[in-house]
Structures are given as C-alpha cells and as structure tokens.
Amino acid sequence: MPKAKVYDMSGKETGEMELSEAVFGVVPSAASVHSVVKAHLAARRQGTQSALTRAEVAGGGRKPYRQKGTGRARQGSTRSPQWTHGGVAFAPKPRDYTLSINKKTRRLAMKSALSQKAIDNKVLVIDGLDLPEIKTKAFAAFLEALGVTDKSYVVTKEPRETVVKSARNLQSVKTAFAGVMSVYDIVNAGTLIVDKAALETIEEVFGK
C-alpha cells in the first residue's frame, strides 16, 4: 500500500497516511503517459505558420532569359524556390495539431503519473492547504519549511485565490485544483503537493 507523509502549513510532519492502491499503486504505463504528454504539447501549438508557394508569389510570369546560349542553367520563372524572393518548396500552411486520445488511456496516464510520484516518495499531503493572505513570501517560506527545492505542483480541492496568487510569481511552482489536473504538469514537476481534501477527491474520481 503506497503511503505519503502528512504536513501542516508550518511544514511540520504530523503523520503518515495510506494512499489509494487503485490510484497511486498501479504499475506506471510509460506508453500512456507519453501519448497524453505528446497530445498535450501538440494542443499547445498554434498551427498558424504559413508561407507562400511558387503559385502564390507575385511575379515571375516572364522567362528571365533565353533557354540556350547563356552558359547558365535554364530557368522558367524568377519565382521558383531556388530564386531570391521565390516561393517556398513544400511551404508550411495553417493546420490543427490536435491528437485524439481515448478516455481509458487518459485515465491510465493520470494514474501512472500519480503512481510514479508515490514510488519516488514525491507526494506530500498538506492538512488544510491555505493562506490567510496573498503573499508570495509566505508561500515561499511554506515550501522552504517542507524542504521542497525542485519544481512543485500544488493541488487544492477548489481554486483558492490566496494560494494561486501567492504562488504565481514563483517560477518553480504551478497550481491547480483536483478537477483539472494535468498529466504533463505532474510529470514535469519534481514534487506533488496535495491538499488532504483534494486527495480525497482525486481518489474518489480516479479510483473507480
């Protein structure tokens, strides 16, 4: 049974709790995680790149010079790809990079990412994750008290303004809530910091 240490907001360890075997105890599937991360990164691409082909470039209707007798290679248009100001060969055009991933693969990828964090002992549970005021310095002190020095992914049960706004100026911290966690962000983070209430929601949703 996977376990995680429980801390309070002062960074003091208050105990240990068992994690759901169905969510944090599966055998990680690298293939599923790779597919979902690849789809995530593909969806972030704008796909607005565009260049003109030789058919779209203005000009070039007249043969630049006669076919024979010049000593140069024959040319039919100054808008061919090899000419300056010519069209682009195989020019990129706007396209949609979205990849379709089925629901079972997405769920397995999420469980795999969470399970790998549990295997690496990188899951920290916080009992009552919240701040009384919006203050980046206070959140940085909280991470220091926990001994977190790498990238961290902070998950609360629902959006909490004090947590989100206090952490947004810290480049190594990303926040989310239980309903919109990202496999990519979990994999990209070194430590997963989860509110105890959010953990219950995660286990309820993905443990079925």
Rosetta constraint file for C-alpha pairs under 8 A:
AtomPair CA 1 CA 18 HARMONIC 6.61 0.50
AtomPair CA 1 CA 19 HARMONIC 6.95 0.50
AtomPair CA 1 CA 20 HARMONIC 7.57 0.50
AtomPair CA 1 CA 21 HARMONIC 6.01 0.50
AtomPair CA 1 CA 25 HARMONIC 6.96 0.50
AtomPair CA 2 CA 18 HARMONIC 5.96 0.50
AtomPair CA 2 CA 19 HARMONIC 5.37 0.50
AtomPair CA 2 CA 20 HARMONIC 7.27 0.50
AtomPair CA 2 CA 21 HARMONIC 6.68 0.50
AtomPair CA 2 CA 24 HARMONIC 6.59 0.50
AtomPair CA 2 CA 25 HARMONIC 6.15 0.50
AtomPair CA 2 CA 118 HARMONIC 6.56 0.50
AtomPair CA 2 CA 119 HARMONIC 7.59 0.50
AtomPair CA 3 CA 16 HARMONIC 6.84 0.50
AtomPair CA 3 CA 17 HARMONIC 5.62 0.50
AtomPair CA 3 CA 18 HARMONIC 4.37 0.50
AtomPair CA 3 CA 19 HARMONIC 5.30 0.50
AtomPair CA 3 CA 118 HARMONIC 7.31 0.50
AtomPair CA 4 CA 16 HARMONIC 5.74 0.50
AtomPair CA 4 CA 17 HARMONIC 5.61 0.50
AtomPair CA 4 CA 18 HARMONIC 6.47 0.50
AtomPair CA 4 CA 19 HARMONIC 6.86 0.50
AtomPair CA 4 CA 118 HARMONIC 7.34 0.50
AtomPair CA 4 CA 121 HARMONIC 7.16 0.50
AtomPair CA 4 CA 123 HARMONIC 5.97 0.50
AtomPair CA 4 CA 124 HARMONIC 6.11 0.50
AtomPair CA 4 CA 125 HARMONIC 6.68 0.50
AtomPair CA 5 CA 13 HARMONIC 6.99 0.50
AtomPair CA 5 CA 14 HARMONIC 7.83 0.50
AtomPair CA 5 CA 15 HARMONIC 6.03 0.50
AtomPair CA 5 CA 16 HARMONIC 4.37 0.50
AtomPair CA 5 CA 17 HARMONIC 6.40 0.50
AtomPair CA 5 CA 123 HARMONIC 7.64 0.50
AtomPair CA 5 CA 124 HARMONIC 5.81 0.50
AtomPair CA 5 CA 125 HARMONIC 6.19 0.50
AtomPair CA 6 CA 13 HARMONIC 5.82 0.50
AtomPair CA 6 CA 14 HARMONIC 5.63 0.50
AtomPair CA 6 CA 15 HARMONIC 5.20 0.50
AtomPair CA 6 CA 16 HARMONIC 5.31 0.50
AtomPair CA 6 CA 17 HARMONIC 6.84 0.50
AtomPair CA 6 CA 124 HARMONIC 6.37 0.50
AtomPair CA 6 CA 125 HARMONIC 4.71 0.50
AtomPair CA 6 CA 126 HARMONIC 5.69 0.50
AtomPair CA 6 CA 127 HARMONIC 6.77 0.50
AtomPair CA 7 CA 11 HARMONIC 5.73 0.50
AtomPair CA 7 CA 12 HARMONIC 5.37 0.50
AtomPair CA 7 CA 13 HARMONIC 4.36 0.50
AtomPair CA 7 CA 14 HARMONIC 5.31 0.50
AtomPair CA 7 CA 15 HARMONIC 7.18 0.50
AtomPair CA 7 CA 124 HARMONIC 7.39 0.50
AtomPair CA 7 CA 125 HARMONIC 6.20 0.50
AtomPair CA 7 CA 126 HARMONIC 4.92 0.50
AtomPair CA 7 CA 127 HARMONIC 6.17 0.50
AtomPair CA 7 CA 146 HARMONIC 7.96 0.50
AtomPair CA 8 CA 12 HARMONIC 5.64 0.50
AtomPair CA 8 CA 13 HARMONIC 6.70 0.50
AtomPair CA 8 CA 14 HARMONIC 6.75 0.50
AtomPair CA 8 CA 126 HARMONIC 5.56 0.50
AtomPair CA 8 CA 127 HARMONIC 5.31 0.50
AtomPair CA 8 CA 128 HARMONIC 7.04 0.50
AtomPair CA 8 CA 129 HARMONIC 7.75 0.50
AtomPair CA 9 CA 126 HARMONIC 6.94 0.50
AtomPair CA 9 CA 127 HARMONIC 7.37 0.50
AtomPair CA 9 CA 128 HARMONIC 7.25 0.50
AtomPair CA 9 CA 129 HARMONIC 6.54 0.50
AtomPair CA 9 CA 130 HARMONIC 7.69 0.50
AtomPair CA 9 CA 142 HARMONIC 6.67 0.50
AtomPair CA 10 CA 142 HARMONIC 6.54 0.50
AtomPair CA 10 CA 145 HARMONIC 6.74 0.50
AtomPair CA 11 CA 142 HARMONIC 6.39 0.50
AtomPair CA 11 CA 143 HARMONIC 7.77 0.50
AtomPair CA 11 CA 145 HARMONIC 4.73 0.50
AtomPair CA 11 CA 146 HARMONIC 4.83 0.50
AtomPair CA 12 CA 145 HARMONIC 7.68 0.50
AtomPair CA 12 CA 146 HARMONIC 7.56 0.50
AtomPair CA 19 CA 23 HARMONIC 7.80 0.50
AtomPair CA 19 CA 24 HARMONIC 6.29 0.50
AtomPair CA 19 CA 25 HARMONIC 8.00 0.50
AtomPair CA 20 CA 24 HARMONIC 5.73 0.50
AtomPair CA 20 CA 25 HARMONIC 6.92 0.50
AtomPair CA 20 CA 203 HARMONIC 6.31 0.50
AtomPair CA 20 CA 207 HARMONIC 7.28 0.50
AtomPair CA 21 CA 25 HARMONIC 4.28 0.50
AtomPair CA 21 CA 26 HARMONIC 6.87 0.50
AtomPair CA 22 CA 26 HARMONIC 6.33 0.50
AtomPair CA 22 CA 203 HARMONIC 7.98 0.50
AtomPair CA 22 CA 206 HARMONIC 7.75 0.50
AtomPair CA 22 CA 207 HARMONIC 5.23 0.50
AtomPair CA 22 CA 208 HARMONIC 7.85 0.50
AtomPair CA 23 CA 111 HARMONIC 5.23 0.50
AtomPair CA 23 CA 114 HARMONIC 7.09 0.50
AtomPair CA 23 CA 115 HARMONIC 6.77 0.50
AtomPair CA 23 CA 203 HARMONIC 6.26 0.50
AtomPair CA 23 CA 206 HARMONIC 6.17 0.50
AtomPair CA 23 CA 207 HARMONIC 5.49 0.50
AtomPair CA 24 CA 111 HARMONIC 6.36 0.50
AtomPair CA 24 CA 112 HARMONIC 7.63 0.50
AtomPair CA 24 CA 114 HARMONIC 5.57 0.50
AtomPair CA 24 CA 115 HARMONIC 4.04 0.50
AtomPair CA 24 CA 116 HARMONIC 7.72 0.50
AtomPair CA 24 CA 118 HARMONIC 6.23 0.50
AtomPair CA 25 CA 115 HARMONIC 5.45 0.50
AtomPair CA 25 CA 118 HARMONIC 7.78 0.50
AtomPair CA 26 CA 111 HARMONIC 6.79 0.50
AtomPair CA 26 CA 112 HARMONIC 6.48 0.50
AtomPair CA 26 CA 115 HARMONIC 6.06 0.50
AtomPair CA 27 CA 112 HARMONIC 6.72 0.50
AtomPair CA 27 CA 115 HARMONIC 7.33 0.50
AtomPair CA 28 CA 109 HARMONIC 7.83 0.50
AtomPair CA 28 CA 111 HARMONIC 7.45 0.50
AtomPair CA 28 CA 112 HARMONIC 4.11 0.50
AtomPair CA 28 CA 113 HARMONIC 6.94 0.50
AtomPair CA 28 CA 115 HARMONIC 6.45 0.50
AtomPair CA 28 CA 116 HARMONIC 6.32 0.50
AtomPair CA 29 CA 33 HARMONIC 6.44 0.50
AtomPair CA 29 CA 108 HARMONIC 7.25 0.50
AtomPair CA 29 CA 109 HARMONIC 6.74 0.50
AtomPair CA 29 CA 112 HARMONIC 5.74 0.50
AtomPair CA 30 CA 34 HARMONIC 6.00 0.50
AtomPair CA 30 CA 109 HARMONIC 7.93 0.50
AtomPair CA 30 CA 112 HARMONIC 7.66 0.50
AtomPair CA 31 CA 35 HARMONIC 6.20 0.50
AtomPair CA 32 CA 36 HARMONIC 6.28 0.50
AtomPair CA 32 CA 105 HARMONIC 5.76 0.50
AtomPair CA 32 CA 106 HARMONIC 7.22 0.50
AtomPair CA 32 CA 108 HARMONIC 6.59 0.50
AtomPair CA 32 CA 109 HARMONIC 4.98 0.50
AtomPair CA 33 CA 37 HARMONIC 6.02 0.50
AtomPair CA 33 CA 108 HARMONIC 7.89 0.50
AtomPair CA 33 CA 109 HARMONIC 4.57 0.50
AtomPair CA 33 CA 110 HARMONIC 7.50 0.50
AtomPair CA 33 CA 112 HARMONIC 7.05 0.50
AtomPair CA 33 CA 113 HARMONIC 7.03 0.50
AtomPair CA 33 CA 183 HARMONIC 7.33 0.50
AtomPair CA 34 CA 38 HARMONIC 5.92 0.50
AtomPair CA 35 CA 39 HARMONIC 6.19 0.50
AtomPair CA 35 CA 101 HARMONIC 7.53 0.50
AtomPair CA 36 CA 40 HARMONIC 6.08 0.50
AtomPair CA 36 CA 101 HARMONIC 6.93 0.50
AtomPair CA 36 CA 105 HARMONIC 7.73 0.50
AtomPair CA 36 CA 106 HARMONIC 6.42 0.50
AtomPair CA 36 CA 109 HARMONIC 6.81 0.50
AtomPair CA 36 CA 183 HARMONIC 7.23 0.50
AtomPair CA 36 CA 184 HARMONIC 7.66 0.50
AtomPair CA 37 CA 41 HARMONIC 6.21 0.50
AtomPair CA 37 CA 183 HARMONIC 6.78 0.50
AtomPair CA 37 CA 184 HARMONIC 5.28 0.50
AtomPair CA 38 CA 42 HARMONIC 6.08 0.50
AtomPair CA 39 CA 43 HARMONIC 6.08 0.50
AtomPair CA 39 CA 98 HARMONIC 6.68 0.50
AtomPair CA 39 CA 99 HARMONIC 5.23 0.50
AtomPair CA 39 CA 100 HARMONIC 7.34 0.50
AtomPair CA 39 CA 101 HARMONIC 7.41 0.50
AtomPair CA 40 CA 44 HARMONIC 6.60 0.50
AtomPair CA 40 CA 184 HARMONIC 7.06 0.50
AtomPair CA 41 CA 45 HARMONIC 6.98 0.50
AtomPair CA 42 CA 97 HARMONIC 5.52 0.50
AtomPair CA 42 CA 98 HARMONIC 5.87 0.50
AtomPair CA 42 CA 99 HARMONIC 7.02 0.50
AtomPair CA 43 CA 97 HARMONIC 6.16 0.50
AtomPair CA 43 CA 98 HARMONIC 5.01 0.50
AtomPair CA 43 CA 99 HARMONIC 7.33 0.50
AtomPair CA 45 CA 97 HARMONIC 6.80 0.50
AtomPair CA 46 CA 96 HARMONIC 7.87 0.50
AtomPair CA 47 CA 94 HARMONIC 5.31 0.50
AtomPair CA 47 CA 95 HARMONIC 5.15 0.50
AtomPair CA 47 CA 96 HARMONIC 5.86 0.50
AtomPair CA 47 CA 97 HARMONIC 6.68 0.50
AtomPair CA 48 CA 93 HARMONIC 7.28 0.50
AtomPair CA 48 CA 94 HARMONIC 4.65 0.50
AtomPair CA 48 CA 95 HARMONIC 6.90 0.50
AtomPair CA 49 CA 92 HARMONIC 6.32 0.50
AtomPair CA 49 CA 93 HARMONIC 5.91 0.50
AtomPair CA 49 CA 94 HARMONIC 5.54 0.50
AtomPair CA 50 CA 91 HARMONIC 7.07 0.50
AtomPair CA 50 CA 92 HARMONIC 5.20 0.50
AtomPair CA 50 CA 93 HARMONIC 4.44 0.50
AtomPair CA 50 CA 94 HARMONIC 5.91 0.50
AtomPair CA 51 CA 88 HARMONIC 6.74 0.50
AtomPair CA 51 CA 91 HARMONIC 5.33 0.50
AtomPair CA 51 CA 92 HARMONIC 5.82 0.50
AtomPair CA 51 CA 93 HARMONIC 6.58 0.50
AtomPair CA 52 CA 56 HARMONIC 5.52 0.50
AtomPair CA 52 CA 57 HARMONIC 6.09 0.50
AtomPair CA 52 CA 87 HARMONIC 5.60 0.50
AtomPair CA 52 CA 88 HARMONIC 5.99 0.50
AtomPair CA 52 CA 91 HARMONIC 6.27 0.50
AtomPair CA 53 CA 57 HARMONIC 6.46 0.50
AtomPair CA 53 CA 87 HARMONIC 4.44 0.50
AtomPair CA 53 CA 88 HARMONIC 4.92 0.50
AtomPair CA 53 CA 89 HARMONIC 6.36 0.50
AtomPair CA 53 CA 90 HARMONIC 7.24 0.50
AtomPair CA 53 CA 91 HARMONIC 5.76 0.50
AtomPair CA 54 CA 79 HARMONIC 5.82 0.50
AtomPair CA 54 CA 80 HARMONIC 5.88 0.50
AtomPair CA 54 CA 81 HARMONIC 6.84 0.50
AtomPair CA 54 CA 86 HARMONIC 6.38 0.50
AtomPair CA 54 CA 87 HARMONIC 3.87 0.50
AtomPair CA 54 CA 88 HARMONIC 6.43 0.50
AtomPair CA 54 CA 89 HARMONIC 7.56 0.50
AtomPair CA 55 CA 87 HARMONIC 7.35 0.50
AtomPair CA 56 CA 87 HARMONIC 7.31 0.50
AtomPair CA 57 CA 79 HARMONIC 6.77 0.50
AtomPair CA 57 CA 86 HARMONIC 6.88 0.50
AtomPair CA 57 CA 87 HARMONIC 5.82 0.50
AtomPair CA 58 CA 79 HARMONIC 7.89 0.50
AtomPair CA 59 CA 78 HARMONIC 7.74 0.50
AtomPair CA 59 CA 79 HARMONIC 6.91 0.50
AtomPair CA 60 CA 64 HARMONIC 7.99 0.50
AtomPair CA 60 CA 77 HARMONIC 4.90 0.50
AtomPair CA 60 CA 78 HARMONIC 4.90 0.50
AtomPair CA 60 CA 79 HARMONIC 5.13 0.50
AtomPair CA 61 CA 77 HARMONIC 6.43 0.50
AtomPair CA 62 CA 76 HARMONIC 7.55 0.50
AtomPair CA 62 CA 77 HARMONIC 6.45 0.50
AtomPair CA 63 CA 75 HARMONIC 6.85 0.50
AtomPair CA 63 CA 76 HARMONIC 4.87 0.50
AtomPair CA 63 CA 77 HARMONIC 5.38 0.50
AtomPair CA 63 CA 78 HARMONIC 7.63 0.50
AtomPair CA 64 CA 75 HARMONIC 6.77 0.50
AtomPair CA 64 CA 76 HARMONIC 6.73 0.50
AtomPair CA 64 CA 77 HARMONIC 6.25 0.50
AtomPair CA 64 CA 78 HARMONIC 6.49 0.50
AtomPair CA 65 CA 75 HARMONIC 7.32 0.50
AtomPair CA 66 CA 70 HARMONIC 7.47 0.50
AtomPair CA 66 CA 74 HARMONIC 7.86 0.50
AtomPair CA 67 CA 74 HARMONIC 5.52 0.50
AtomPair CA 67 CA 75 HARMONIC 7.29 0.50
AtomPair CA 68 CA 74 HARMONIC 7.36 0.50
AtomPair CA 78 CA 83 HARMONIC 5.96 0.50
AtomPair CA 78 CA 84 HARMONIC 7.96 0.50
AtomPair CA 78 CA 86 HARMONIC 6.42 0.50
AtomPair CA 79 CA 83 HARMONIC 6.18 0.50
AtomPair CA 79 CA 84 HARMONIC 7.79 0.50
AtomPair CA 79 CA 85 HARMONIC 6.59 0.50
AtomPair CA 79 CA 86 HARMONIC 3.80 0.50
AtomPair CA 79 CA 87 HARMONIC 5.74 0.50
AtomPair CA 80 CA 86 HARMONIC 5.05 0.50
AtomPair CA 80 CA 87 HARMONIC 5.86 0.50
AtomPair CA 81 CA 86 HARMONIC 4.97 0.50
AtomPair CA 81 CA 87 HARMONIC 4.96 0.50
AtomPair CA 81 CA 88 HARMONIC 5.34 0.50
AtomPair CA 81 CA 89 HARMONIC 5.84 0.50
AtomPair CA 82 CA 86 HARMONIC 6.76 0.50
AtomPair CA 101 CA 105 HARMONIC 6.68 0.50
AtomPair CA 101 CA 106 HARMONIC 6.78 0.50
AtomPair CA 102 CA 106 HARMONIC 6.46 0.50
AtomPair CA 103 CA 107 HARMONIC 6.24 0.50
AtomPair CA 104 CA 108 HARMONIC 6.13 0.50
AtomPair CA 105 CA 109 HARMONIC 6.01 0.50
AtomPair CA 106 CA 110 HARMONIC 6.25 0.50
AtomPair CA 107 CA 111 HARMONIC 6.25 0.50
AtomPair CA 107 CA 206 HARMONIC 7.17 0.50
AtomPair CA 108 CA 112 HARMONIC 5.92 0.50
AtomPair CA 109 CA 113 HARMONIC 6.09 0.50
AtomPair CA 109 CA 183 HARMONIC 6.87 0.50
AtomPair CA 110 CA 114 HARMONIC 6.23 0.50
AtomPair CA 110 CA 182 HARMONIC 7.85 0.50
AtomPair CA 110 CA 183 HARMONIC 5.55 0.50
AtomPair CA 111 CA 115 HARMONIC 5.88 0.50
AtomPair CA 111 CA 206 HARMONIC 7.41 0.50
AtomPair CA 112 CA 116 HARMONIC 6.05 0.50
AtomPair CA 113 CA 117 HARMONIC 6.44 0.50
AtomPair CA 113 CA 183 HARMONIC 6.44 0.50
AtomPair CA 113 CA 186 HARMONIC 6.50 0.50
AtomPair CA 113 CA 187 HARMONIC 6.17 0.50
AtomPair CA 114 CA 118 HARMONIC 6.38 0.50
AtomPair CA 114 CA 186 HARMONIC 7.39 0.50
AtomPair CA 115 CA 119 HARMONIC 6.14 0.50
AtomPair CA 116 CA 120 HARMONIC 6.17 0.50
AtomPair CA 117 CA 121 HARMONIC 6.14 0.50
AtomPair CA 117 CA 122 HARMONIC 5.07 0.50
AtomPair CA 117 CA 123 HARMONIC 6.00 0.50
AtomPair CA 117 CA 191 HARMONIC 7.51 0.50
AtomPair CA 117 CA 192 HARMONIC 7.18 0.50
AtomPair CA 118 CA 122 HARMONIC 5.94 0.50
AtomPair CA 118 CA 123 HARMONIC 5.71 0.50
AtomPair CA 122 CA 190 HARMONIC 7.02 0.50
AtomPair CA 122 CA 191 HARMONIC 4.88 0.50
AtomPair CA 122 CA 192 HARMONIC 5.99 0.50
AtomPair CA 123 CA 191 HARMONIC 6.23 0.50
AtomPair CA 123 CA 192 HARMONIC 4.86 0.50
AtomPair CA 123 CA 193 HARMONIC 6.06 0.50
AtomPair CA 123 CA 194 HARMONIC 7.35 0.50
AtomPair CA 124 CA 191 HARMONIC 7.50 0.50
AtomPair CA 124 CA 192 HARMONIC 6.18 0.50
AtomPair CA 124 CA 193 HARMONIC 4.84 0.50
AtomPair CA 124 CA 194 HARMONIC 6.17 0.50
AtomPair CA 125 CA 193 HARMONIC 6.02 0.50
AtomPair CA 125 CA 194 HARMONIC 4.95 0.50
AtomPair CA 125 CA 195 HARMONIC 5.75 0.50
AtomPair CA 125 CA 196 HARMONIC 5.77 0.50
AtomPair CA 125 CA 199 HARMONIC 7.81 0.50
AtomPair CA 126 CA 193 HARMONIC 7.10 0.50
AtomPair CA 126 CA 194 HARMONIC 6.04 0.50
AtomPair CA 126 CA 195 HARMONIC 4.82 0.50
AtomPair CA 126 CA 196 HARMONIC 5.66 0.50
AtomPair CA 127 CA 195 HARMONIC 6.14 0.50
AtomPair CA 127 CA 196 HARMONIC 5.27 0.50
AtomPair CA 127 CA 197 HARMONIC 7.86 0.50
AtomPair CA 128 CA 195 HARMONIC 6.33 0.50
AtomPair CA 128 CA 196 HARMONIC 6.75 0.50
AtomPair CA 128 CA 197 HARMONIC 7.66 0.50
AtomPair CA 129 CA 156 HARMONIC 7.10 0.50
AtomPair CA 129 CA 194 HARMONIC 7.97 0.50
AtomPair CA 129 CA 195 HARMONIC 5.29 0.50
AtomPair CA 129 CA 196 HARMONIC 7.74 0.50
AtomPair CA 130 CA 160 HARMONIC 7.43 0.50
AtomPair CA 130 CA 162 HARMONIC 7.04 0.50
AtomPair CA 130 CA 163 HARMONIC 6.14 0.50
AtomPair CA 131 CA 139 HARMONIC 7.91 0.50
AtomPair CA 131 CA 162 HARMONIC 5.77 0.50
AtomPair CA 131 CA 163 HARMONIC 6.24 0.50
AtomPair CA 132 CA 162 HARMONIC 7.10 0.50
AtomPair CA 133 CA 162 HARMONIC 5.72 0.50
AtomPair CA 134 CA 161 HARMONIC 7.65 0.50
AtomPair CA 134 CA 162 HARMONIC 4.64 0.50
AtomPair CA 134 CA 163 HARMONIC 7.12 0.50
AtomPair CA 134 CA 165 HARMONIC 6.19 0.50
AtomPair CA 134 CA 166 HARMONIC 5.11 0.50
AtomPair CA 135 CA 139 HARMONIC 6.67 0.50
AtomPair CA 135 CA 162 HARMONIC 7.60 0.50
AtomPair CA 135 CA 165 HARMONIC 7.73 0.50
AtomPair CA 135 CA 166 HARMONIC 4.92 0.50
AtomPair CA 136 CA 140 HARMONIC 6.15 0.50
AtomPair CA 136 CA 165 HARMONIC 7.64 0.50
AtomPair CA 136 CA 166 HARMONIC 4.23 0.50
AtomPair CA 136 CA 167 HARMONIC 5.90 0.50
AtomPair CA 136 CA 168 HARMONIC 7.94 0.50
AtomPair CA 136 CA 169 HARMONIC 6.90 0.50
AtomPair CA 136 CA 170 HARMONIC 7.58 0.50
AtomPair CA 137 CA 141 HARMONIC 6.16 0.50
AtomPair CA 137 CA 166 HARMONIC 7.76 0.50
AtomPair CA 138 CA 142 HARMONIC 6.23 0.50
AtomPair CA 138 CA 166 HARMONIC 7.71 0.50
AtomPair CA 139 CA 143 HARMONIC 6.40 0.50
AtomPair CA 139 CA 163 HARMONIC 7.68 0.50
AtomPair CA 139 CA 166 HARMONIC 6.12 0.50
AtomPair CA 139 CA 167 HARMONIC 6.39 0.50
AtomPair CA 140 CA 144 HARMONIC 6.23 0.50
AtomPair CA 140 CA 167 HARMONIC 7.81 0.50
AtomPair CA 140 CA 170 HARMONIC 7.85 0.50
AtomPair CA 141 CA 145 HARMONIC 6.11 0.50
AtomPair CA 142 CA 146 HARMONIC 6.43 0.50
AtomPair CA 143 CA 147 HARMONIC 6.27 0.50
AtomPair CA 143 CA 148 HARMONIC 5.41 0.50
AtomPair CA 143 CA 149 HARMONIC 7.66 0.50
AtomPair CA 144 CA 148 HARMONIC 5.93 0.50
AtomPair CA 144 CA 149 HARMONIC 7.28 0.50
AtomPair CA 148 CA 152 HARMONIC 7.59 0.50
AtomPair CA 148 CA 191 HARMONIC 7.32 0.50
AtomPair CA 150 CA 172 HARMONIC 6.96 0.50
AtomPair CA 150 CA 189 HARMONIC 7.67 0.50
AtomPair CA 150 CA 190 HARMONIC 5.64 0.50
AtomPair CA 150 CA 191 HARMONIC 6.97 0.50
AtomPair CA 151 CA 172 HARMONIC 4.61 0.50
AtomPair CA 151 CA 173 HARMONIC 5.89 0.50
AtomPair CA 151 CA 188 HARMONIC 7.78 0.50
AtomPair CA 151 CA 189 HARMONIC 4.91 0.50
AtomPair CA 151 CA 190 HARMONIC 4.98 0.50
AtomPair CA 151 CA 191 HARMONIC 6.39 0.50
AtomPair CA 152 CA 172 HARMONIC 6.33 0.50
AtomPair CA 152 CA 173 HARMONIC 5.01 0.50
AtomPair CA 152 CA 174 HARMONIC 6.46 0.50
AtomPair CA 152 CA 189 HARMONIC 5.10 0.50
AtomPair CA 152 CA 190 HARMONIC 5.69 0.50
AtomPair CA 152 CA 191 HARMONIC 4.71 0.50
AtomPair CA 152 CA 192 HARMONIC 5.85 0.50
AtomPair CA 152 CA 193 HARMONIC 6.85 0.50
AtomPair CA 153 CA 173 HARMONIC 6.03 0.50
AtomPair CA 153 CA 174 HARMONIC 5.02 0.50
AtomPair CA 153 CA 175 HARMONIC 5.79 0.50
AtomPair CA 153 CA 176 HARMONIC 7.56 0.50
AtomPair CA 153 CA 185 HARMONIC 6.96 0.50
AtomPair CA 153 CA 186 HARMONIC 6.51 0.50
AtomPair CA 153 CA 189 HARMONIC 5.78 0.50
AtomPair CA 153 CA 190 HARMONIC 7.81 0.50
AtomPair CA 153 CA 191 HARMONIC 6.35 0.50
AtomPair CA 153 CA 192 HARMONIC 5.02 0.50
AtomPair CA 153 CA 193 HARMONIC 5.96 0.50
AtomPair CA 154 CA 173 HARMONIC 7.24 0.50
AtomPair CA 154 CA 174 HARMONIC 6.16 0.50
AtomPair CA 154 CA 175 HARMONIC 4.65 0.50
AtomPair CA 154 CA 176 HARMONIC 6.27 0.50
AtomPair CA 154 CA 192 HARMONIC 6.30 0.50
AtomPair CA 154 CA 193 HARMONIC 4.75 0.50
AtomPair CA 154 CA 194 HARMONIC 5.93 0.50
AtomPair CA 155 CA 175 HARMONIC 5.89 0.50
AtomPair CA 155 CA 176 HARMONIC 4.95 0.50
AtomPair CA 155 CA 177 HARMONIC 4.91 0.50
AtomPair CA 155 CA 178 HARMONIC 6.21 0.50
AtomPair CA 155 CA 181 HARMONIC 7.77 0.50
AtomPair CA 155 CA 192 HARMONIC 7.76 0.50
AtomPair CA 155 CA 193 HARMONIC 6.24 0.50
AtomPair CA 155 CA 194 HARMONIC 4.83 0.50
AtomPair CA 155 CA 195 HARMONIC 6.21 0.50
AtomPair CA 155 CA 198 HARMONIC 6.81 0.50
AtomPair CA 156 CA 160 HARMONIC 7.39 0.50
AtomPair CA 156 CA 175 HARMONIC 7.93 0.50
AtomPair CA 156 CA 176 HARMONIC 6.53 0.50
AtomPair CA 156 CA 177 HARMONIC 4.61 0.50
AtomPair CA 156 CA 178 HARMONIC 6.14 0.50
AtomPair CA 156 CA 194 HARMONIC 6.31 0.50
AtomPair CA 156 CA 195 HARMONIC 5.15 0.50
AtomPair CA 156 CA 197 HARMONIC 7.43 0.50
AtomPair CA 156 CA 198 HARMONIC 5.24 0.50
AtomPair CA 157 CA 177 HARMONIC 5.28 0.50
AtomPair CA 157 CA 178 HARMONIC 5.20 0.50
AtomPair CA 157 CA 179 HARMONIC 7.72 0.50
AtomPair CA 157 CA 195 HARMONIC 6.84 0.50
AtomPair CA 157 CA 197 HARMONIC 5.87 0.50
AtomPair CA 157 CA 198 HARMONIC 3.96 0.50
AtomPair CA 157 CA 199 HARMONIC 7.74 0.50
AtomPair CA 157 CA 201 HARMONIC 7.13 0.50
AtomPair CA 158 CA 177 HARMONIC 5.18 0.50
AtomPair CA 158 CA 178 HARMONIC 6.78 0.50
AtomPair CA 158 CA 179 HARMONIC 7.79 0.50
AtomPair CA 158 CA 198 HARMONIC 7.72 0.50
AtomPair CA 159 CA 164 HARMONIC 7.40 0.50
AtomPair CA 159 CA 176 HARMONIC 7.25 0.50
AtomPair CA 159 CA 177 HARMONIC 5.91 0.50
AtomPair CA 160 CA 164 HARMONIC 6.11 0.50
AtomPair CA 161 CA 165 HARMONIC 5.83 0.50
AtomPair CA 162 CA 166 HARMONIC 5.82 0.50
AtomPair CA 163 CA 167 HARMONIC 6.10 0.50
AtomPair CA 163 CA 175 HARMONIC 7.96 0.50
AtomPair CA 164 CA 168 HARMONIC 6.06 0.50
AtomPair CA 164 CA 175 HARMONIC 6.20 0.50
AtomPair CA 165 CA 169 HARMONIC 7.70 0.50
AtomPair CA 167 CA 173 HARMONIC 6.34 0.50
AtomPair CA 167 CA 174 HARMONIC 7.27 0.50
AtomPair CA 167 CA 175 HARMONIC 7.38 0.50
AtomPair CA 168 CA 173 HARMONIC 7.18 0.50
AtomPair CA 168 CA 174 HARMONIC 7.18 0.50
AtomPair CA 168 CA 175 HARMONIC 7.93 0.50
AtomPair CA 174 CA 185 HARMONIC 7.87 0.50
AtomPair CA 176 CA 180 HARMONIC 6.63 0.50
AtomPair CA 176 CA 181 HARMONIC 6.12 0.50
AtomPair CA 177 CA 181 HARMONIC 6.40 0.50
AtomPair CA 177 CA 198 HARMONIC 7.33 0.50
AtomPair CA 178 CA 198 HARMONIC 5.60 0.50
AtomPair CA 178 CA 199 HARMONIC 7.68 0.50
AtomPair CA 178 CA 201 HARMONIC 6.63 0.50
AtomPair CA 178 CA 202 HARMONIC 6.09 0.50
AtomPair CA 179 CA 202 HARMONIC 7.96 0.50
AtomPair CA 181 CA 185 HARMONIC 7.74 0.50
AtomPair CA 181 CA 186 HARMONIC 7.88 0.50
AtomPair CA 182 CA 186 HARMONIC 6.31 0.50
AtomPair CA 183 CA 187 HARMONIC 6.18 0.50
AtomPair CA 184 CA 188 HARMONIC 5.95 0.50
AtomPair CA 185 CA 189 HARMONIC 5.99 0.50
AtomPair CA 186 CA 190 HARMONIC 7.98 0.50
AtomPair CA 186 CA 192 HARMONIC 6.98 0.50
AtomPair CA 194 CA 198 HARMONIC 6.46 0.50
AtomPair CA 194 CA 199 HARMONIC 6.23 0.50
AtomPair CA 195 CA 199 HARMONIC 6.19 0.50
AtomPair CA 196 CA 200 HARMONIC 6.56 0.50
AtomPair CA 197 CA 201 HARMONIC 6.66 0.50
AtomPair CA 198 CA 202 HARMONIC 6.21 0.50
AtomPair CA 199 CA 203 HARMONIC 6.17 0.50
AtomPair CA 200 CA 204 HARMONIC 6.10 0.50
AtomPair CA 201 CA 205 HARMONIC 6.11 0.50
AtomPair CA 202 CA 206 HARMONIC 6.00 0.50
AtomPair CA 202 CA 207 HARMONIC 7.73 0.50
AtomPair CA 203 CA 207 HARMONIC 5.07 0.50
AtomPair CA 204 CA 208 HARMONIC 6.89 0.50
